[in-house]
Amino acid sequence: MNETLSELAERLGPDNVLRDDRIPAAFRRDLLTSVRGLAVPAEGWTPAAVVSPGSTEEVAEVLRAVGSAGGRVVCRGGGTGIMGSAAPPDGWVVLDLSRLDAIDIDATSRRARVGAGARIAAVEAKADDKGLVLGHDPWTFEIATVGGAVATDGLGYLGARYGSLGDRVIGVTAVLADGTVVTKRPAVKASVGFDLSAWVIGTEGTLAVATELVLDLRERPEARRLRGYSFATLEAAFTATCRIAEVDPALLELSVSSPGAGSIWPFADELVDRPTLFVGVDGVIDVVKGQLEAIRQRAAEHGAEILPGAAVEAFWRDRHAVVERYRKDDDGMTEAERRAGDVAFDFVHAAIPRDAVVPFHGEARRILERRRVTMIELGVWVAPELVSIVFAKRADRAAIAAATDELIRLVHGLDGSMEYCHGVGRRLAHLLDDEHGDALAAYVRVKRALDPRGVLPSLGEWV
């Protein structure tokens, strides 16, 4: 492997093959940190090298060379993943795709042809210059990459209208583990053969490495309007949320904090006492006006109080601010880790039937109380079926890990899925059998056929 890396350094340039003490601390892990329910070394792991190719052809060359030398590769975009899928096991090569950042906007066809390493914010800015919008707006907007968001099929604040980023992919160029380059034509609808997009959307870089993607853009909306409401009870808030979802908003975000959560949560200033719903609509102005009136009526039917405009504006203005807590210092640490101190926390992002959401909240609370873990917040994001629970406990990571597993098994018992936008990575790999059952064996067969030497990681790699 040392000889292979030296040859790659000659081909790609020494600054694009970093080894030993030249590897920045940030590349030794992603945002799965030691405060979660999994034992993560504070300093991360020790990759063999960080290799940064500048083209699809160079990606293919790296995979062929590392594979021939018996090495293994993990892909990395912006490093904002929270499940550990971009964290390098000791001795692996990190394939840094950040140099693949070209962006070409075709205003006539409303398409963006972008490199996997292009920042989402940069794509949105260039689309805006042409009167278009991508609409993918995660909290990691400024630093997340297109490739990383596609690999986890990530959702953003505007997912209720614009879907996940995977929904916007109409064309793909990817490299298989043996260096073979494959391409899917950029068609908005095709029924011929199989869809190569499925090999890269939501598969966390395990079947192929996407190097270029063609994304479907939309016209910039004539108007965007935001409203906020608070409710007396979770039941009233959730029922209103289900009704409002039928109006097809662009933004739908309900949250409620648990009593006493502020005593342990390091970000207590962000908690809300009453169930709070933020709704946004965008599009043609006349349609937007009709949607706003329908939303107002449906909220009022369930006793909503209208939030002041300043509170709604602050929510929208600050929606990306959380990413600052996760920017890494030179030593690879984040503000979130420093502020957490001895508090361990985790979260479950689950997709469950909407009629099970309120009962799920009650049962989840009982599970956490039994384990003496504090429920911090319940959230419903993008759609009524997409639920998040955040929980914490001081100085007891094992209790957090056990609570996570029990909550996810509760989700599975409700015919739900344990994740809807962050992937599996290291954090949830041990629950894949419970999630997929016999289908996981089918994935393994496909994986072995495409990557018999195991150059790329497998889902469940770290079980």
C-alpha positions in Angstrom: 0.0 0.0 0.0 2.9 2.4 0.8 4.2 2.0 -2.8 0.7 2.5 -4.2 0.2 5.7 -2.3 3.6 7.0 -3.4 2.7 6.3 -7.0 -0.7 8.1 -6.6 1.1 11.1 -5.1 3.3 11.3 -8.2 0.2 11.1 -10.4 -2.1 13.4 -8.5 0.4 15.6 -6.8 1.7 15.4 -3.3 -0.8 17.8 -1.9 -3.6 15.5 -3.0 -2.3 12.4 -1.2 -1.9 13.2 2.5 -0.3 10.7 4.8 0.8 10.3 8.4 1.0 13.7 10.3 -0.1 15.6 7.1 -3.7 14.2 7.5 -5.9 16.9 9.1 -7.7 16.0 12.3 -11.0 16.7 10.6 -10.5 13.7 8.3 -10.2 11.2 11.1 -14.0 11.1 11.6 -17.2 12.7 10.6 -19.8 14.2 12.9 -20.5 11.0 14.8 -18.8 12.0 18.0 -18.0 10.7 21.4 -21.1 12.4 22.9 -23.4 9.8 21.2 -24.3 6.3 22.2 -21.4 4.7 20.4 -17.8 4.6 21.6 -16.0 7.0 19.3 -12.4 8.0 19.9 -12.2 11.7 20.6 -9.3 11.9 18.1 -11.0 9.7 15.6 -9.4 6.9 13.6 -6.2 6.6 11.6 -6.6 6.4 7.9 -3.7 5.2 5.6 -4.1 8.4 3.6 -6.5 11.1 2.4 -6.6 11.1 -1.4 -8.2 13.9 -3.4 -8.8 13.1 -7.0 -9.8 15.9 -9.4 -11.8 14.1 -12.0 -13.9 11.0 -12.6 -10.9 9.4 -14.3 -8.7 10.0 -11.3 -11.4 8.5 -9.0 -11.3 5.4 -11.2 -7.5 5.3 -11.0 -7.5 5.6 -7.2 -10.0 2.8 -6.8 -8.2 0.5 -9.2 -4.8 1.2 -7.5 -6.0 0.8 -3.9 -8.1 -2.2 -4.7 -5.1 -3.9 -6.5 -3.0 -3.3 -3.4 -5.6 -5.0 -1.2 -6.7 -1.7 0.4 -10.1 -0.3 1.2 -11.7 3.1 0.6 -14.3 5.2 2.3 -15.8 8.2 0.5 -16.1 11.7 2.1 -17.9 14.8 1.0 -18.3 17.7 3.5 -17.8 15.5 6.5 -21.2 16.5 7.9 -22.6 13.0 8.3 -23.8 12.2 11.8 -23.9 8.4 11.5 -20.2 7.6 10.9 -20.5 6.5 7.2 -17.6 8.9 6.3 -15.4 7.9 9.3 -12.4 6.0 8.1 -11.6 2.6 9.8 -7.9 2.4 10.8 -5.8 1.8 7.7 -8.4 2.7 5.1 -8.0 5.3 2.4 -10.2 8.4 2.6 -11.4 9.3 -0.9 -12.0 13.1 -0.5 -14.3 14.2 -3.3 -14.1 17.9 -2.5 -12.2 18.8 -5.7 -15.0 17.5 -7.8 -16.9 20.8 -7.4 -17.8 21.9 -10.9 -21.3 23.4 -11.3 -22.9 24.0 -14.7 -26.5 25.4 -14.8 -28.6 25.0 -17.9 -31.4 27.5 -17.5 -33.3 26.3 -20.6 -33.6 22.7 -19.5 -33.6 23.7 -15.8 -30.8 21.3 -15.0 -27.7 21.5 -12.9 -24.7 19.3 -13.8 -22.5 19.2 -10.7 -19.6 17.4 -9.2 -20.2 15.3 -6.2 -18.0 17.6 -4.1 -19.9 20.8 -5.0 -21.4 22.5 -1.9 -25.1 22.6 -1.8 -25.0 26.3 -1.0 -22.9 27.0 -4.1 -25.3 25.1 -6.3 -28.2 27.0 -4.9 -26.4 30.3 -5.4 -25.6 29.6 -9.1 -29.2 28.4 -9.7 -30.5 31.6 -8.2 -28.4 33.6 -10.6 -30.5 31.9 -13.4 -33.9 32.4 -11.7 -34.0 28.8 -10.6 -34.0 26.9 -7.3 -32.7 23.5 -6.1 -34.8 23.6 -2.9 -32.5 21.3 -0.8 -32.0 23.2 2.4 -30.6 21.1 5.2 -29.1 22.7 8.4 -25.7 21.8 6.9 -26.5 23.9 3.8 -23.2 25.8 3.8 -20.7 22.9 4.0 -22.6 19.7 3.0 -21.8 18.4 -0.5 -24.2 17.2 -3.2 -22.5 13.7 -3.2 -22.8 13.3 0.5 -26.5 14.4 0.6 -27.4 12.0 -2.3 -25.5 9.2 -0.5 -27.8 9.5 2.5 -30.8 10.7 0.5 -30.9 13.7 2.8 -33.9 16.0 3.5 -33.9 19.7 4.1 -36.3 22.3 5.6 -38.1 22.6 2.3 -38.5 18.8 1.8 -42.3 18.9 2.0 -42.3 20.5 -1.4 -38.9 19.7 -3.0 -38.4 16.2 -1.6 -35.1 14.7 -0.7 -32.0 15.5 -2.8 -32.2 12.0 -4.2 -35.6 12.9 -5.6 -33.9 15.6 -7.7 -31.3 13.3 -9.3 -32.0 12.6 -13.0 -28.5 11.7 -14.2 -25.5 10.0 -12.6 -21.8 9.3 -13.5 -20.4 6.9 -11.0 -17.3 4.7 -10.6 -17.6 1.0 -9.5 -15.1 -0.5 -7.0 -13.0 -1.9 -9.8 -12.6 1.5 -11.5 -15.3 0.9 -14.1 -17.1 4.2 -15.0 -20.9 4.0 -15.6 -23.4 6.6 -16.6 -27.1 7.1 -16.5 -28.6 9.5 -19.1 -30.2 12.6 -17.5 -33.9 11.8 -18.1 -36.7 12.8 -15.8 -38.5 9.5 -16.5 -37.3 6.3 -18.0 -38.6 2.7 -17.9 -35.8 1.0 -19.8 -33.8 -1.6 -17.8 -32.6 -0.6 -14.3 -32.0 2.8 -12.7 -28.3 3.4 -11.9 -29.4 6.2 -9.6 -30.5 3.5 -7.1 -26.9 2.4 -6.8 -25.9 5.8 -5.3 -29.0 7.3 -3.7 -29.1 6.3 0.0 -26.4 3.6 -0.3 -23.8 5.6 1.6 -21.0 5.0 -1.0 -21.1 1.2 -0.6 -22.1 0.2 -4.2 -20.5 2.9 -6.3 -18.9 6.3 -6.0 -21.0 9.1 -7.6 -18.7 11.6 -9.2 -21.1 13.8 -11.2 -24.9 14.3 -10.8 -27.5 16.0 -13.0 -30.2 17.6 -10.8 -33.6 18.8 -11.7 -34.2 22.4 -10.8 -37.4 24.5 -10.4 -38.3 28.0 -11.2 -37.7 30.5 -8.4 -41.0 30.9 -6.6 -42.9 34.2 -7.1 -43.5 34.3 -3.4 -42.5 32.5 -0.2 -44.5 33.1 3.0 -43.9 31.7 6.5 -46.2 31.3 9.5 -45.9 30.0 13.0 -48.4 28.6 15.4 -48.4 27.3 19.0 -50.9 24.8 20.5 -52.0 23.7 23.9 -51.4 20.0 23.4 -49.3 17.7 21.2 -52.5 16.0 20.1 -54.0 19.2 18.8 -50.7 20.3 17.2 -50.2 16.9 15.4 -53.8 16.8 14.2 -53.5 20.3 12.8 -50.1 19.3 11.2 -51.8 16.4 9.4 -54.5 18.6 8.1 -52.1 21.3 7.0 -49.9 18.8 5.3 -52.8 18.3 2.8 -52.3 21.9 1.7 -48.9 20.9 0.2 -46.7 23.4 2.1 -43.0 23.7 1.3 -42.0 23.8 5.0 -43.6 21.8 7.8 -41.8 21.6 11.2 -43.5 20.8 14.5 -41.5 20.5 17.7 -42.2 20.3 21.4 -39.7 20.1 24.3 -40.1 18.0 27.4 -40.5 19.6 30.9 -37.2 19.8 32.6 -35.2 19.2 29.4 -33.4 22.5 29.9 -31.7 21.3 33.1 -29.5 18.9 31.1 -29.6 20.0 27.5 -26.5 22.1 26.5 -28.6 24.0 23.9 -31.5 24.9 26.2 -32.0 28.3 24.7 -33.5 26.5 21.6 -36.2 24.6 23.4 -39.9 25.5 23.2 -42.4 25.1 26.0 -45.5 24.6 23.9 -46.0 22.5 20.7 -44.8 24.9 18.0 -45.5 24.5 14.2 -43.7 26.4 11.5 -45.2 26.3 8.0 -43.9 27.7 4.8 -45.5 27.9 1.3 -43.9 29.1 -1.9 -44.9 29.3 -5.6 -47.3 31.4 -7.7 -48.5 34.3 -5.6 -52.3 33.6 -6.1 -51.8 30.0 -5.1 -49.7 31.0 -2.1 -52.5 33.3 -0.8 -55.0 30.4 -1.0 -52.7 28.1 0.8 -52.1 30.6 3.6 -55.8 31.0 4.2 -56.4 27.2 4.2 -53.5 26.8 6.7 -54.9 29.6 8.9 -58.3 28.0 9.0 -57.0 24.5 9.7 -54.7 25.7 12.5 -57.6 27.7 14.1 -59.8 24.6 14.1 -57.4 23.1 16.6 -56.9 26.1 18.9 -53.7 27.5 17.4 -52.3 30.7 18.6 -50.5 32.7 15.9 -46.8 33.4 16.7 -45.4 36.9 16.2 -43.8 37.6 12.9 -40.5 38.3 14.5 -40.4 34.7 15.9 -41.1 33.2 12.5 -38.5 35.4 10.9 -35.9 34.4 13.5 -36.6 30.7 12.9 -36.0 31.1 9.2 -33.0 33.4 9.6 -31.3 31.1 12.0 -32.2 27.7 10.6 -28.6 27.1 9.4 -26.9 28.5 12.5 -26.6 25.1 14.2 -24.0 24.1 11.6 -21.5 26.4 13.4 -21.6 24.1 16.4 -20.3 21.4 14.2 -17.5 23.1 12.4 -14.3 21.4 13.4 -11.4 23.1 15.0 -7.8 22.4 14.0 -7.8 19.5 16.5 -10.9 18.0 15.0 -13.2 18.9 17.9 -16.5 20.8 17.6 -18.3 23.4 19.7 -21.1 20.9 20.3 -18.7 18.4 21.9 -17.2 21.1 24.1 -20.6 22.4 25.2 -22.0 18.9 25.9 -19.3 18.2 28.5 -20.3 14.9 30.2 -23.8 14.9 28.7 -24.3 12.0 26.3 -27.2 12.3 23.9 -28.6 10.7 20.8 -31.7 10.9 18.5 -34.0 8.6 16.6 -35.3 9.8 13.2 -38.1 7.4 12.4 -40.7 7.1 9.6 -43.9 5.6 11.1 -47.6 5.5 10.2 -49.2 8.8 11.2 -51.8 7.2 13.4 -48.9 5.8 15.5 -47.1 9.1 16.1 -48.8 10.3 19.2 -48.9 6.8 20.8 -45.2 6.4 19.9 -44.4 9.6 21.7 -46.1 8.3 24.9 -44.4 4.9 24.7 -41.0 6.4 23.9 -41.4 8.6 27.0 -42.1 5.6 29.2 -39.1 3.8 27.8 -36.8 6.7 28.5 -38.2 7.3 32.0 -37.7 3.6 32.8 -34.0 3.9 31.7 -33.7 7.3 33.5 -32.9 9.1 30.3 -34.3 12.6 29.7 -36.5 13.1 26.6 -35.4 16.5 25.2 -37.7 17.0 22.2 -40.1 15.5 19.8 -40.1 16.8 16.3 -42.2 16.1 13.2 -40.4 17.3 10.1 -41.4 17.5 6.4 -44.3 15.1 6.7 -46.5 13.9 9.5 -45.0 10.4 9.3 -41.4 11.6 9.8 -40.6 11.8 13.5 -37.6 12.7 15.6 -36.9 12.2 19.3 -33.9 13.6 21.0 -32.8 12.4 24.5 -29.9 12.7 26.9 -28.3 11.5 30.1 -25.3 12.7 32.0 -22.2 10.5 32.0 -23.9 7.3 30.8 -23.3 6.6 27.1 -24.3 3.0 27.6 -27.8 4.0 28.8 -28.2 6.2 25.7 -27.1 3.3 23.4 -29.6 0.9 25.1 -32.4 3.5 24.8 -31.7 4.1 21.1 -31.9 0.4 20.4 -35.2 0.0 22.3 -36.7 3.0 20.6 -35.8 1.7 17.2 -37.2 -1.7 17.9 -40.4 0.0 18.9 -40.3 1.8 15.5 -39.9 -1.5 13.8 -42.8 -3.0 15.8 -44.9 -0.2 14.3 -43.9 -1.2 10.8 -41.7 1.9 10.6 -38.1 2.6 9.4 -35.3 3.7 11.8 -34.0 6.5 9.5 -35.2 8.7 6.8 -32.4 11.1 6.0 -29.1 10.4 7.8 -28.1 6.9 6.7 -26.9 4.0 8.9 -23.1 4.3 9.0 -21.4 2.9 12.1 -24.1 4.1 14.5 -27.0 1.9 13.4 -25.3 -0.9 11.5 -26.1 -3.5 14.2 -29.8 -2.9 13.6 -29.8 -3.5 9.8 -31.1 -7.1 10.2 -33.9 -5.9 12.3 -34.7 -3.2 9.7 -34.5 -5.1 6.5 -34.7 -8.8 7.3 -34.2 -11.1 4.3 -33.8 -8.1 2.0 -30.4 -7.5 3.6 -29.1 -10.8 2.2 -30.2 -9.6 -1.3 -28.2 -6.4 -0.8 -25.1 -8.5 0.2 -25.4 -10.6 -3.0 -25.5 -7.4 -5.1 -22.6 -5.9 -3.1 -20.4 -9.0 -3.6 -21.1 -9.0 -7.4 -20.2 -5.4 -7.8 -17.3 -5.3 -5.4 -15.9 -8.9 -4.8 -12.7 -7.6 -3.2 -14.6 -5.4 -0.7 -12.8 -2.2 -1.8 -15.8 0.0 -0.7 -17.5 -0.5 2.7 -20.7 -2.5 3.1 -23.8 -1.4 4.9 -23.3 -3.0 8.3 -19.5 -3.0 7.9 -18.9 -2.3 11.5 -21.3 -4.7 13.2 
